[in-house]
Amino acid sequence: MAWTRRNFLLTAGLGTAAGTLAQSNAVSQPTAQHKNLNNWREVRAHFNLDPKYIHMAGLLLASHPAPVQSAIDQHRDGLDQNPTHYLYDHRQDLVAEVRNNAADYLGVQSNDLALTDSTTMGTALVINGLSIRPDQEMLTTTYDYYSTHTSLKYKASRTGATVKEIPLYRDIQTVSEDEMVETLVKGIGPKTRLVTATWVHSSTGLKVPIAKMSEQLKQVNQNRSEEDQVLFFVDGVHGLGVEDDALTDLGCDFFVAGTHKWMFAPRGSGFIWGKPETQNAVTPTIPTFTGGAGWGSWMTPGGFKSFEHQWAMAQAFGFHQQMGKKRVTQRLHSLSRQLKIGLSKMKHVKLYTPIDDNLSAAIICFDVEGLMPKAVVAKLRTHNIIASTTPYDVSYARLTPGVYNTPDEIDRVLKHIRDLA
Ligand SMILES: Cc1ncc(COP(=O)(O)O)c(C=O)c1O
């Protein structure tokens, strides 16, 4: 079914509410002018991070930079002073601003973007809403994230479709882009309807060649009918805000990410992007309250929510644009390379994340001989360095440089790891 405003009003039965929500007045924009975001020291000054620590676990949850925090504060005050008028007067414009800023940053059309609360919510909505027959199969890889695996399991139990899981590579020490692409394509059979991938694995820091996989899937799909097309779903949360690819260049069909990690958007925010050619293979699960045309509107879950957080997503995309996508990518790769090369020279350290920029982003996983990963994190903490462990069956110590870190901080981290010998 094509998603039009008319069938939204009919199916959702929300004619009155939607009409009301469609009223709009301009809100005074809380977008502060950020000065000097082309200077990394100034970038750091926009974060309220405790200066006592070296923060190297930013992949978990964002600290809100100043423009995001002040937008949250402004919307919260507006809602507290007059919830009804603030909502009625500003909601439509604020949601449009979020989707437009996100679309500019991502290099896509705003109508193809749905706003969610997290990567997990986006993953569940896409997989749950997928049109699939009981005789079809969903192909996943061993290192995809828990939320993807669990959503596939739920979908299989509801539809009768099956899940096939394959390892994407033999050994992280020898993995190559070609090996991952070939393995994935070999895993596809005549019944495959969905392929899932995780752009950057939080378990090892490995970056998966999404664009190359998409190219191969194009070939696979050449002679398939619409209902048998292999659709490509990507959890992109640890590539977004690190890599500078436009989503259209990645070539996947569905891309989901939380924006409360590398993007520095408010905690509890994220999005789904659906490629225009294939997006109608996924239909909504949660009724939307977002008036307006396009698949992205229908896919945006309704219900009243912590609006001040959703609306302040706009400032996070603006903040990244002002830092410059390419500059952020170069900075994060440079800090990560410095860390990986330093670790790779230590005899008592085993580095799992590939050094190659094509095979890694800004997550770095390693072991220290004779120490459990949790003990490594605990020892670093005594030096005010914040690291994390990977929460998987085989666990590693993990460091993730952010735009607020400096080369000097990386050197200090390396010194303390060297001292663990
Ligand atoms: C690959 C991956 N996807 C999804 C998530 C969960 O993200 P969210 O909290 O946005 O659902 C994580 C956790 O950090 C993750 O590592």
PDBQT file of the ligand as one rigid body, heavy atoms in Angstrom, charges set to zero:
ROOT
HETATM    1  C1  LIG A 501      25.669  -2.429  17.213  1.00  0.00    +0.000 C 
HETATM    2  C2  LIG A 501      24.707  -1.885  18.219  1.00  0.00    +0.000 A 
HETATM    3  N1  LIG A 501      23.436  -1.665  17.843  1.00  0.00    +0.000 NA
HETATM    4  C3  LIG A 501      22.525  -1.171  18.713  1.00  0.00    +0.000 A 
HETATM    5  C4  LIG A 501      22.871  -0.855  20.010  1.00  0.00    +0.000 A 
HETATM    6  C5  LIG A 501      21.818  -0.322  20.932  1.00  0.00    +0.000 C 
HETATM    7  O1  LIG A 501      21.578   1.004  20.595  1.00  0.00    +0.000 OA
HETATM    8  P1  LIG A 501      20.280   1.751  21.096  1.00  0.00    +0.000 P 
HETATM    9  O2  LIG A 501      20.490   2.044  22.534  1.00  0.00    +0.000 OA
HETATM   10  O3  LIG A 501      20.239   2.992  20.274  1.00  0.00    +0.000 OA
HETATM   11  O4  LIG A 501      19.121   0.852  20.865  1.00  0.00    +0.000 OA
HETATM   12  C6  LIG A 501      24.185  -1.064  20.446  1.00  0.00    +0.000 A 
HETATM   13  C7  LIG A 501      24.589  -0.745  21.831  1.00  0.00    +0.000 C 
HETATM   14  O5  LIG A 501      25.329   0.122  22.112  1.00  0.00    +0.000 OA
HETATM   15  C8  LIG A 501      25.123  -1.587  19.530  1.00  0.00    +0.000 A 
HETATM   16  O6  LIG A 501      26.381  -1.806  19.913  1.00  0.00    +0.000 OA
ENDROOT
TORSDOF 0
